Amino acid sequence: MKDAETVTFGGSGLDRAAHLRGAPPEGMVLPLWRGKPLAREVEAGREPVFLPPDHPVFADAREPALFLGLDEGRALHARDISAWAPPEAEGPGDSFTDFTEQHHPALPTDLAFVEIRANLTGFAPHAAELAATAKALIEWHRSHPFCARCGAPSAMAEGGWQRVCGACGAHHFPRTDPVVIMLITHGNDVLVGRSPGWPEGMYSLLAGFVEPGETLEAAVRRETLEEAGVRVGEVGYLASQPWPFPASLMVGCRGAAVTREITLDPAELEDARWVSREAMAEAIAGRDPELRPARPGSIARFLIERWLSDRLD
């Protein structure tokens, strides 16, 4: 396995058992509430908690369970229980990172629904892939209840990996939106920026959606030029990360800048700057009070750390 595959949500080797989706075997089920999986604290961080399919917590489920795959031969599923209403005091947190936890009355008090982004480094690789897959699938079903061809209601099929329209027969498949995220360097410096509304001092790599008819290389050059006014020459692929917030595939690329002058697009970025290796190393170590790098567990942090240690492959 390449080091690039050790990014959060990647490389665990989940057996998705596509051949079983037409008639999935029964198995344990992971409940999710508003995209937050049920989890417990363990010594290493967090682990998702799967329950029997007839557990009372699923009384609030409106859709069938989704088939995630096999884990050492055991079937694993996920099911949305967002119709459950927790006490008002346990509602969602802020829009950037939700650190709140919700406790269901039918579950032990040591189990809680937790935000994945607030626990990026807390889940083991296999658990992280399960949680990310479940969240992405459930979000797709929640946001695509109607046929895109004729507008009639559609129904879940193939263990949750399709929706089928009962009116026109169209088949719809889970959506993944490719996003390029760029490690743009010039000499000893890396280009970082911050979007409006981010926590104070936080800077990350530039990123943007790939447009129809566009290559990854072209998207890297276009997005960097549009957002920061910096022109990019050579572009190469580094790593990828599923990012189920709600349904993206982050494609990490490196690019060599051929210009340094920054011209911001204020609709996209509040600020952008070149940061030297030495300054970024200080920020990663927490010794720069004005610069907070991308959160641990994100592909941006993953790429920055490997750039600092010359381990990009």
C-alpha positions as CSV (number, residue, x, y, z in Angstrom):
1,M,0.0,0.0,0.0
2,K,1.3,3.4,-0.9
3,D,1.6,6.0,1.9
4,A,-0.9,8.1,-0.1
5,E,-3.6,5.5,0.7
6,T,-3.2,6.0,4.5
7,V,-5.2,9.2,4.3
8,T,-8.3,9.3,6.5
9,F,-11.3,7.3,5.0
10,G,-9.0,5.5,2.6
11,G,-7.1,2.3,2.3
12,S,-8.9,0.0,4.8
13,G,-10.0,-2.5,2.2
14,L,-13.7,-2.8,3.0
15,D,-15.3,-5.7,1.2
16,R,-18.2,-4.0,-0.4
17,A,-19.6,-7.3,-1.7
18,A,-21.4,-5.8,-4.7
19,H,-22.6,-9.2,-5.8
20,L,-24.8,-9.4,-2.7
21,R,-26.6,-6.1,-3.1
22,G,-29.6,-7.5,-4.9
23,A,-30.5,-9.6,-1.9
24,P,-28.3,-8.5,1.0
25,P,-27.9,-10.9,3.9
26,E,-29.1,-9.8,7.3
27,G,-26.6,-8.4,9.7
28,M,-25.8,-5.7,12.3
29,V,-26.8,-2.1,11.6
30,L,-25.1,1.2,12.2
31,P,-27.6,3.9,13.1
32,L,-26.9,7.5,12.0
33,W,-28.7,10.6,13.1
34,R,-28.4,13.6,10.8
35,G,-25.2,12.1,9.4
36,K,-23.7,11.4,12.8
37,P,-22.9,7.7,13.4
38,L,-23.5,6.0,16.8
39,A,-20.1,5.5,18.5
40,R,-18.4,4.7,21.7
41,E,-15.2,5.9,23.2
42,V,-12.3,3.4,23.1
43,E,-8.7,3.7,24.2
44,A,-7.6,4.7,20.7
45,G,-10.5,7.2,20.1
46,R,-13.9,6.2,18.7
47,E,-15.5,3.1,17.1
48,P,-18.9,2.9,15.4
49,V,-21.5,0.8,17.2
50,F,-23.6,-1.6,15.2
51,L,-26.9,-2.8,16.6
52,P,-29.3,-5.7,15.9
53,P,-31.7,-4.8,13.1
54,D,-34.7,-5.1,15.4
55,H,-33.3,-2.7,18.0
56,P,-35.9,-0.2,19.3
57,V,-33.7,2.7,18.1
58,F,-34.8,2.0,14.6
59,A,-38.4,2.8,15.3
60,D,-37.5,6.3,14.1
61,A,-36.2,5.0,10.7
62,R,-38.2,5.9,7.6
63,E,-36.0,4.1,5.0
64,P,-34.7,0.5,4.8
65,A,-31.2,-0.2,5.9
66,L,-28.3,0.2,3.5
67,F,-25.9,-2.6,2.8
68,L,-22.3,-1.5,3.4
69,G,-20.5,-4.8,2.8
70,L,-18.9,-7.7,4.6
71,D,-16.5,-7.5,7.6
72,E,-14.7,-10.8,8.1
73,G,-17.8,-12.5,6.5
74,R,-20.3,-10.6,8.6
75,A,-22.9,-8.4,6.8
76,L,-22.9,-4.7,7.9
77,H,-25.6,-2.2,7.3
78,A,-26.5,1.4,8.1
79,R,-29.8,3.1,8.7
80,D,-30.9,6.7,9.1
81,I,-32.9,7.6,12.2
82,S,-32.9,11.4,11.6
83,A,-36.7,11.5,12.4
84,W,-35.8,11.1,16.1
85,A,-35.9,14.4,17.9
86,P,-33.3,14.6,20.8
87,P,-33.7,17.1,23.6
88,E,-33.3,20.7,22.4
89,A,-30.2,21.1,24.6
90,E,-28.5,18.4,22.6
91,G,-29.1,19.9,19.2
92,P,-26.4,20.4,16.5
93,G,-23.4,22.7,17.1
94,D,-21.9,25.3,14.8
95,S,-21.7,24.8,11.0
96,F,-17.9,24.3,10.9
97,T,-17.3,21.6,13.5
98,D,-20.1,20.1,15.6
99,F,-18.7,18.8,18.9
100,T,-22.1,18.1,20.4
101,E,-23.2,14.5,21.1
102,Q,-26.7,13.1,21.1
103,H,-27.8,10.3,23.5
104,H,-30.8,8.2,22.5
105,P,-33.1,7.0,25.4
106,A,-33.1,3.5,24.1
107,L,-29.3,3.2,24.3
108,P,-26.8,3.1,27.1
109,T,-25.4,6.4,28.2
110,D,-21.9,5.6,27.0
111,L,-23.1,5.5,23.4
112,A,-23.6,8.8,21.5
113,F,-24.1,10.1,18.0
114,V,-20.9,12.0,17.1
115,E,-19.9,14.3,14.2
116,I,-17.3,12.6,11.9
117,R,-15.4,15.8,11.2
118,A,-15.0,16.4,15.0
119,N,-13.4,12.9,15.2
120,L,-11.4,12.6,12.0
121,T,-8.4,11.1,13.7
122,G,-10.4,9.2,16.3
123,F,-11.7,6.4,14.1
124,A,-9.4,3.5,13.0
125,P,-9.1,3.3,9.2
126,H,-11.7,0.5,8.8
127,A,-14.1,2.2,11.1
128,A,-13.6,5.5,9.3
129,E,-14.4,4.0,5.9
130,L,-17.5,2.4,7.2
131,A,-18.7,5.7,8.8
132,A,-17.9,7.7,5.7
133,T,-19.6,5.3,3.3
134,A,-22.7,5.2,5.5
135,K,-22.9,8.9,5.8
136,A,-22.4,9.5,2.0
137,L,-25.0,6.9,1.0
138,I,-27.6,8.1,3.5
139,E,-27.1,11.8,2.5
140,W,-27.6,10.8,-1.2
141,H,-30.9,9.1,-0.5
142,R,-32.1,12.0,1.7
143,S,-31.4,14.5,-1.0
144,H,-32.5,12.5,-4.1
145,P,-36.0,11.1,-3.3
146,F,-37.4,11.9,-6.7
147,C,-36.5,10.8,-10.2
148,A,-34.3,13.2,-12.1
149,R,-35.9,12.2,-15.4
150,C,-39.6,12.5,-14.7
151,G,-39.9,13.9,-11.1
152,A,-41.9,10.9,-9.7
153,P,-40.9,9.4,-6.3
154,S,-38.1,6.8,-6.5
155,A,-37.4,3.9,-4.3
156,M,-34.3,2.4,-2.8
157,A,-32.9,-0.7,-4.5
158,E,-29.8,-2.9,-4.6
159,G,-29.1,-2.6,-0.9
160,G,-29.2,1.2,-1.1
161,W,-26.7,1.5,-4.0
162,Q,-29.5,2.5,-6.5
163,R,-32.8,4.3,-6.6
164,V,-35.4,3.1,-9.1
165,C,-38.3,5.2,-10.4
166,G,-41.6,3.4,-10.3
167,A,-43.1,5.7,-13.0
168,C,-40.5,5.7,-15.8
169,G,-38.1,2.9,-14.7
170,A,-35.0,5.1,-14.6
171,H,-32.1,3.9,-12.4
172,H,-30.2,6.4,-10.4
173,F,-26.8,5.8,-8.7
174,P,-25.0,7.5,-5.7
175,R,-23.4,10.8,-6.7
176,T,-19.7,11.7,-6.0
177,D,-18.5,15.1,-6.9
178,P,-14.7,15.3,-7.7
179,V,-12.9,18.2,-6.1
180,V,-9.2,19.1,-6.7
181,I,-7.2,20.2,-3.7
182,M,-3.9,21.6,-4.6
183,L,-0.4,21.7,-2.9
184,I,0.9,24.6,-4.9
185,T,4.5,25.4,-4.3
186,H,7.1,27.9,-5.5
187,G,10.6,27.2,-4.3
188,N,10.5,26.7,-0.5
189,D,6.9,28.1,-0.1
190,V,3.4,26.6,-0.2
191,L,0.3,28.6,-1.2
192,V,-2.5,28.5,1.4
193,G,-5.8,30.5,1.8
194,R,-8.8,30.9,4.1
195,S,-12.4,31.2,3.3
196,P,-14.8,33.6,5.0
197,G,-16.4,32.1,8.1
198,W,-13.5,29.8,9.0
199,P,-12.1,29.8,12.5
200,E,-9.7,32.6,13.1
201,G,-6.2,32.0,11.8
202,M,-7.1,28.8,9.9
203,Y,-5.5,28.4,6.5
204,S,-5.6,25.4,4.2
205,L,-4.7,24.4,0.6
206,L,-6.8,25.8,-2.2
207,A,-9.6,23.6,-3.6
208,G,-12.4,23.6,-6.1
209,F,-14.9,21.4,-8.0
210,V,-13.9,19.8,-11.3
211,E,-16.2,21.1,-14.0
212,P,-17.8,19.1,-16.8
213,G,-15.4,18.4,-19.7
214,E,-12.4,19.3,-17.6
215,T,-9.3,17.3,-16.7
216,L,-7.9,17.3,-13.1
217,E,-4.8,19.2,-14.3
218,A,-6.9,21.9,-16.0
219,A,-9.1,22.2,-12.8
220,V,-6.0,22.7,-10.7
221,R,-4.7,25.5,-12.9
222,R,-8.1,27.1,-13.3
223,E,-9.1,27.1,-9.6
224,T,-5.7,28.4,-8.5
225,L,-5.8,31.2,-11.1
226,E,-9.5,32.1,-10.3
227,E,-9.1,32.1,-6.5
228,A,-5.6,33.5,-6.0
229,G,-4.5,34.9,-9.4
230,V,-1.5,32.5,-9.4
231,R,-0.5,30.7,-12.6
232,V,0.5,27.0,-12.3
233,G,2.6,25.0,-14.7
234,E,3.4,21.3,-14.1
235,V,0.6,19.4,-12.2
236,G,0.7,15.9,-10.8
237,Y,-1.5,13.5,-8.8
238,L,-0.7,12.7,-5.1
239,A,-3.6,11.1,-3.3
240,S,-7.4,11.1,-2.9
241,Q,-9.8,11.1,0.0
242,P,-13.5,10.4,0.1
243,W,-15.1,13.4,1.8
244,P,-18.8,12.7,2.7
245,F,-19.7,16.3,3.5
246,P,-21.9,15.7,1.7
247,A,-20.5,13.7,-1.3
248,S,-17.1,14.7,-2.6
249,L,-14.0,12.9,-3.7
250,M,-11.0,15.1,-2.8
251,V,-8.3,14.6,-5.4
252,G,-5.0,15.8,-4.0
253,C,-2.6,17.2,-6.6
254,R,0.7,19.1,-6.6
255,G,1.4,22.1,-8.8
256,A,4.4,24.2,-9.5
257,A,3.6,27.9,-9.6
258,V,5.1,30.0,-12.3
259,T,4.0,33.3,-10.8
260,R,3.9,34.5,-7.1
261,E,1.7,37.6,-7.1
262,I,-1.6,37.0,-5.4
263,T,-4.8,38.5,-6.6
264,L,-7.8,37.4,-4.5
265,D,-11.3,36.5,-5.6
266,P,-13.1,37.9,-2.5
267,A,-16.1,35.7,-3.2
268,E,-13.9,32.6,-2.7
269,L,-11.1,33.6,-0.3
270,E,-10.7,36.1,2.5
271,D,-6.9,35.8,2.3
272,A,-4.1,33.8,0.7
273,R,-0.4,33.8,1.3
274,W,2.8,32.0,0.6
275,V,4.2,30.2,3.7
276,S,7.7,28.8,3.9
277,R,8.6,25.3,5.0
278,E,10.0,26.6,8.2
279,A,7.0,28.7,9.1
280,M,4.6,25.9,8.2
281,A,6.6,23.5,10.4
282,E,6.2,26.0,13.3
283,A,2.5,26.3,12.7
284,I,2.0,22.5,12.6
285,A,3.9,22.3,15.9
286,G,1.4,24.9,17.4
287,R,4.1,27.5,17.8
288,D,2.6,30.2,15.5
289,P,-0.2,32.1,17.2
290,E,-1.5,33.6,13.9
291,L,-1.5,30.6,11.6
292,R,-3.6,27.5,12.1
293,P,-3.1,24.8,9.4
294,A,-5.8,22.5,8.1
295,R,-7.3,20.2,10.7
296,P,-5.7,16.8,11.3
297,G,-7.3,14.0,9.4
298,S,-8.0,16.2,6.3
299,I,-6.2,15.5,3.1
300,A,-4.9,19.1,3.2
301,R,-3.1,18.4,6.4
302,F,-2.0,15.0,5.1
303,L,-0.4,16.6,2.0
304,I,1.2,19.5,3.9
305,E,2.8,17.2,6.5
306,R,4.2,14.9,3.8
307,W,5.5,18.0,1.9
308,L,7.3,19.1,5.0
309,S,8.9,15.6,5.5
310,D,9.6,15.0,1.8
311,R,7.4,12.0,1.7
312,L,5.1,12.8,-1.3
313,D,4.8,9.7,-3.5
